[in-house]
């Protein structure tokens, strides 16, 4: 059993990565039902929380069924980070997570996210300010380093543990790589197998199949695996990996009916949480992913991303189910 602080997670837990405009409550509920053990919110700007910005505040919302869950924050200054951690604590999640890994310019230009990998002393001070500000366990997600000439994850892991971080997720790329090339897990494994490291180490990057999940768990000895892009449009990946780890066998892929039912559930969850109009609009980015690989799906997808009436949208999804079930027979 893996623990983060005193909070039990599971054996070899599967984590849903915090992804902007993806890891919201409607999607998290689906991933939880399909086997995700631990989830984090979309990343939240500390400045937004302190200003009481509606968009930031909404990202604090979660349901009890999602537990254990962490709220992820990002910022480049100690005092706002500490204040944001205290705001997060009032919503009573299981963890506060600090984003020291986002490579996107809108984050790094503020001296936050992966930018702090250029200054480990600053990273440690920022993390310590959060640890001191909250009674919740504090976790961190980061990368191997800023670039190939500045890979410092081994030092980062030891120093973060020393100031009280309770778990560390490492994405196996540098900031310079963004999401290109292959994730390098060798250093993730090296951190995990450092005898000084006692906190859970979770690996992240390129896990897109049950075989790869099993191989990397065994090869690198990590405590668990975080899955990001491979879950978009395929939240079944959590269920598939768990089954493979337990039995060594593959589950059959989701049927047309299963794909349609999950798309409908996602749409309903989205409308319930965001309101009908916004829920419909923000669901549009997901249809391509749910029906990826369906031949001649373009016509239906065009309807799904332009229709505003919920009843019509559900009818289109029903039609996709009927048509593609016939095709697959």
KEDONU-304448 format. One line per field, with one value per residue (C-alpha): residue in three letters; z, y, x. Coordinates in Angstrom, 3 decimals. Each point is the difference from the previous one (the first is absolute). Layout:
BEGIN
residuo: [ALA;...]
pz: [Z;...]
py: [Y;...]
px: [X;...]
//
This chain:
BEGIN
residuo: [UNK;UNK;UNK;UNK;UNK;UNK;UNK;UNK;UNK;UNK;UNK;UNK;UNK;UNK;UNK;UNK;UNK;UNK;UNK;UNK;UNK;UNK;UNK;UNK;UNK;UNK;UNK;UNK;UNK;UNK;UNK;UNK;UNK;UNK;UNK;UNK;UNK;UNK;UNK;UNK;UNK;UNK;UNK;UNK;UNK;UNK;UNK;UNK;UNK;UNK;UNK;UNK;UNK;UNK;UNK;UNK;UNK;UNK;UNK;UNK;UNK;UNK;UNK;UNK;UNK;UNK;UNK;UNK;UNK;UNK;UNK;UNK;UNK;UNK;UNK;UNK;UNK;UNK;UNK;UNK;UNK;UNK;UNK;UNK;UNK;UNK;UNK;UNK;UNK;UNK;UNK;UNK;UNK;UNK;UNK;UNK;UNK;UNK;UNK;UNK;UNK;UNK;UNK;UNK;UNK;UNK;UNK;UNK;UNK;UNK;UNK;UNK;UNK;UNK;UNK;UNK;UNK;UNK;UNK;UNK;UNK;UNK;UNK;UNK;UNK;UNK;UNK;UNK;UNK;UNK;UNK;UNK;UNK;UNK;UNK;UNK;UNK;UNK;UNK;UNK;UNK;UNK;UNK;UNK;UNK;UNK;UNK;UNK;UNK;UNK;UNK;UNK;UNK;UNK;UNK;UNK;UNK;UNK;UNK;UNK;UNK;UNK;UNK;UNK;UNK;UNK;UNK;UNK;UNK;UNK;UNK;UNK;UNK;UNK;UNK;UNK;UNK;UNK;UNK;UNK;UNK;UNK;UNK;UNK;UNK;UNK;UNK;UNK;UNK;UNK;UNK;UNK;UNK;UNK;UNK;UNK;UNK;UNK;UNK;UNK;UNK;UNK;UNK;UNK;UNK;UNK;UNK;UNK;UNK;UNK;UNK;UNK;UNK;UNK;UNK;UNK;UNK;UNK;UNK;UNK;UNK;UNK;UNK;UNK;UNK;UNK;UNK;UNK;UNK;UNK;UNK;UNK;UNK;UNK;UNK;UNK;UNK;UNK;UNK;UNK;UNK;UNK;UNK;UNK;UNK;UNK;UNK;UNK;UNK;UNK;UNK;UNK;UNK;UNK;UNK;UNK;UNK;UNK;UNK;UNK;UNK;UNK;UNK;UNK;UNK;UNK;UNK;UNK;UNK;UNK;UNK;UNK;UNK;UNK;UNK;UNK;UNK;UNK;UNK;UNK;UNK;UNK;UNK;UNK;UNK;UNK;UNK;UNK;UNK;UNK;UNK;UNK;UNK;UNK;UNK;UNK;UNK;UNK;UNK;UNK;UNK;UNK;UNK;UNK;UNK;UNK;UNK;UNK;UNK;UNK;UNK;UNK;UNK;UNK;UNK;UNK;UNK;UNK;UNK;UNK;UNK;UNK;UNK;UNK;UNK;UNK;UNK;UNK;UNK]
pz: [0.000;-1.004;2.470;-0.570;3.484;1.965;-2.950;-1.482;-3.806;-1.305;-1.204;-3.150;-0.383;-3.330;0.068;-2.368;-0.984;0.574;-3.518;-0.849;-1.470;0.378;3.659;1.134;2.220;-2.928;-1.387;3.414;0.961;-3.099;0.609;3.634;-1.043;-2.463;2.485;0.700;3.594;0.519;-1.843;-0.043;-1.063;-2.986;1.000;1.706;0.015;3.538;-1.134;-1.277;3.308;2.004;-2.288;0.447;-3.776;-0.880;-2.437;2.650;2.781;-2.115;-0.450;3.751;-0.256;0.375;1.264;2.803;-2.449;-1.565;3.144;0.480;-1.959;-0.083;-1.014;-2.127;0.208;-1.764;0.715;0.163;3.359;3.546;1.586;-2.697;-0.046;3.771;-0.123;-2.810;1.965;2.900;-2.334;-1.454;3.501;0.726;-2.736;1.782;-2.786;0.941;-1.293;-1.306;-3.089;-1.309;-3.747;-0.629;-3.364;-2.396;-3.061;-1.508;-0.486;1.838;3.148;-0.367;-0.892;3.530;1.510;0.818;-1.210;-1.571;0.135;3.596;-1.213;-0.929;3.684;2.420;3.038;-1.078;-0.626;3.500;1.566;-1.916;1.012;3.612;0.120;-0.972;2.440;2.858;-1.038;0.044;2.097;-3.139;-1.540;-2.746;-3.208;-3.027;-3.727;-1.966;-2.861;-0.365;-0.375;-2.109;-2.904;-0.745;1.543;3.130;1.158;3.770;1.038;2.410;2.016;-0.272;1.386;3.040;0.869;-0.425;2.228;2.596;0.342;0.368;-3.431;0.367;-3.600;-3.283;-3.560;-2.667;-3.684;-1.942;-2.205;0.401;-0.421;-3.274;-1.386;0.776;-1.040;-2.862;-0.247;2.289;3.753;1.797;3.004;0.957;2.251;1.499;0.937;1.367;2.276;1.216;0.739;1.861;3.550;1.410;-1.614;2.211;-1.528;-2.837;-3.464;-2.880;-3.634;-2.853;-3.750;-2.984;1.879;-2.678;0.388;2.698;-1.106;0.373;3.410;1.275;-1.547;1.477;3.447;0.098;-1.731;1.893;3.313;0.252;2.519;-2.610;-3.435;-1.099;-3.292;-1.963;-3.740;-0.468;2.087;-2.203;-1.955;1.534;3.763;-0.202;0.157;3.808;-0.006;-2.696;1.842;3.292;-1.641;-1.761;3.183;1.817;-2.664;-2.711;-2.486;-2.087;0.387;-3.294;-1.283;0.844;-2.311;-2.060;2.579;2.847;-1.812;-0.684;3.554;1.486;-2.423;1.079;3.676;-0.520;-1.739;2.778;2.710;-1.854;-0.202;3.637;1.189;-2.382;-0.991;-3.224;-2.441;1.264;0.618;-3.626;-1.378;2.140;-0.801;-3.699;0.311;1.184;-2.796;-2.391;2.667;0.959;-3.601;-1.288;-2.590;-1.026;-3.792;-1.548;3.409;-1.280;-0.818;3.460;1.663;-1.888;1.375;3.543;0.052;-1.387;1.626;3.075;0.970;2.593;-1.267;-3.545;1.168;1.818;-3.107;-2.147;2.434;-0.132;-3.789;0.143;2.237;-2.331;-3.216;1.203;1.748;-3.369;-1.656;2.534;-0.361]
py: [0.000;3.415;2.824;3.732;1.291;-1.921;-0.349;-3.520;-0.154;-3.576;-2.452;1.276;2.821;1.485;3.784;2.268;2.879;3.600;1.252;3.462;-0.094;-3.799;-1.063;1.678;-1.681;-1.414;-1.828;-0.929;-1.721;-2.188;-0.867;-0.818;-2.383;-1.657;-0.609;3.157;-0.151;3.591;3.187;3.610;3.100;2.085;2.312;3.178;3.366;1.196;3.582;-1.024;-1.616;2.996;2.392;-2.268;-0.445;-2.097;-2.240;-0.854;-0.529;-2.369;-2.221;-0.649;-1.953;-3.763;-2.681;-2.495;-2.891;1.368;-0.501;-0.217;3.189;2.765;3.619;1.217;3.585;1.936;3.233;1.561;1.818;-1.360;2.154;-0.509;-3.742;-0.189;2.010;-2.170;-3.162;1.316;0.717;-3.508;-1.491;1.481;-2.226;-3.089;-1.967;-2.793;1.752;3.240;-0.540;2.534;0.224;0.237;-1.724;1.910;0.956;2.451;3.571;1.634;-1.802;0.067;3.701;0.651;-1.904;-2.903;-3.571;-1.483;3.387;-0.668;-2.905;2.677;0.960;-2.910;2.259;1.962;-3.207;-1.228;3.331;0.078;-3.562;0.642;3.013;-2.265;-2.754;2.520;1.579;-3.101;-3.072;-1.996;-2.259;1.877;-1.733;1.229;-0.711;0.938;-0.969;-1.275;3.504;3.140;-1.409;-2.716;2.011;0.758;-3.345;0.196;-2.295;-2.030;3.079;1.293;-3.224;-0.123;3.653;-0.042;-3.060;1.717;2.959;-2.194;-0.854;-3.264;-1.315;0.924;-0.563;0.238;0.510;-1.584;2.997;3.354;3.244;0.600;-3.257;1.036;-3.198;-0.959;-3.015;-2.995;0.400;-1.135;-2.103;-0.987;3.028;-0.537;-3.500;1.385;2.379;-2.775;-2.308;2.645;-1.419;3.512;0.276;-1.228;1.809;-1.523;0.678;-0.051;-0.166;1.869;0.084;-2.151;-2.642;-0.951;-3.746;-2.658;-1.663;3.200;0.702;-3.446;0.205;3.422;-0.875;-3.022;1.493;3.275;-0.986;3.087;0.054;0.812;1.429;3.243;-0.067;3.123;0.260;-3.719;0.362;2.712;-1.706;-3.317;0.077;-3.790;-0.094;-0.092;-3.057;-1.669;0.496;-1.262;-3.126;-0.667;0.490;-2.449;-2.679;0.545;0.040;2.736;1.144;0.321;3.587;2.085;-0.683;2.634;-0.009;0.539;2.895;1.658;-0.551;1.578;2.942;0.502;-0.239;2.483;2.412;-0.324;0.464;3.046;1.633;-0.827;1.622;2.931;0.765;-1.083;2.461;-0.050;-3.739;-0.613;2.333;-1.371;-3.587;0.598;-0.493;-3.585;-1.508;-0.506;-1.962;-2.236;-1.005;-0.061;-2.751;-0.079;0.072;2.897;1.517;3.539;0.716;-1.008;1.869;3.158;-0.279;-0.640;3.094;2.368;-1.201;1.891;-2.014;-2.749;-2.287;0.239;-0.732;-3.135;-1.030;0.411;-2.163;-2.626;0.052;-0.491;-3.018;-1.511;0.631;-1.140;-3.057;-1.064;0.746;-2.065;-3.061]
px: [0.000;1.334;-0.570;0.339;0.528;-2.617;-2.382;-0.212;-0.186;0.355;2.615;1.760;-2.531;-0.998;-0.217;-1.897;2.257;-1.083;-0.741;-1.274;-3.527;-0.092;0.280;-3.190;-2.636;-2.042;3.043;1.404;-3.255;0.246;3.646;-0.765;-2.768;2.393;2.790;2.048;1.265;1.093;-0.810;1.011;-1.872;0.930;2.834;-1.158;1.755;0.689;-0.588;-3.427;-0.900;1.130;-1.937;-3.016;-0.225;-3.028;1.877;2.584;-2.525;-2.068;3.056;-0.002;-3.256;-0.061;-2.366;0.553;0.003;3.189;2.095;2.894;0.549;2.571;-0.418;2.911;1.224;2.748;1.786;3.431;-0.063;-0.047;-2.692;-2.671;0.718;-0.418;-3.224;-1.347;0.829;-2.065;-2.919;0.287;0.013;-3.443;-1.484;1.417;1.669;2.403;3.150;1.385;2.156;2.512;0.505;3.735;-0.277;-2.244;2.042;-2.490;1.173;-2.909;1.158;3.788;0.065;-1.308;2.914;-2.312;-0.473;3.118;1.777;1.039;2.143;2.532;0.285;-0.251;0.457;-3.066;-1.977;0.798;-0.970;-3.294;-0.830;0.919;-2.316;-2.893;0.971;0.051;-3.302;-2.199;-0.672;-0.786;2.654;1.828;1.087;1.929;-0.073;3.103;2.323;3.551;1.402;-0.168;2.036;2.541;2.833;-2.025;-1.412;-0.240;-2.850;2.130;0.931;-3.578;-1.488;2.275;-0.429;-3.786;-0.254;2.173;-2.380;-3.094;-1.392;-1.954;0.080;1.631;-1.202;2.684;-0.702;2.839;0.791;1.693;-1.892;1.829;-1.398;-3.582;-1.863;2.304;2.251;-0.116;-0.287;3.167;-0.931;3.553;0.406;-3.452;1.152;3.255;-1.882;-2.280;2.916;2.001;0.233;-0.536;-3.421;-2.849;-2.986;-2.068;1.360;-2.480;1.092;-1.645;0.510;-0.975;-1.988;-2.522;-0.533;-0.368;3.248;1.967;-1.506;1.001;3.469;0.755;-1.357;2.283;3.038;0.176;-1.590;-2.202;-2.829;-2.621;-0.609;-1.635;-1.879;-0.809;-0.507;-0.701;-3.168;-1.519;-2.751;0.991;-0.652;-0.281;3.804;-0.139;-2.254;2.084;3.286;-1.398;-1.379;3.304;2.025;-2.257;-0.443;2.600;-2.862;-1.567;-3.565;-1.862;-0.067;-3.074;-2.911;-1.775;-2.779;2.461;1.644;-3.334;-1.231;3.126;-0.235;-3.630;0.937;2.823;-2.376;-2.578;2.651;1.315;-3.424;-0.753;3.219;0.444;-3.555;-1.682;1.554;3.579;-0.149;-0.970;2.684;2.830;-0.939;0.648;3.761;-0.548;-2.112;2.910;1.827;-2.926;-0.622;3.550;0.425;-3.665;-0.169;-1.897;-0.749;0.629;-3.653;-1.171;2.861;-0.952;-3.518;1.229;2.208;-2.640;-3.230;-1.230;-3.072;0.639;-2.784;1.343;3.539;-1.120;-1.960;3.139;1.945;-2.766;0.227;3.786;-0.549;-2.593;1.943;3.418;-1.352;-1.383;3.345;1.894;-2.273]
//
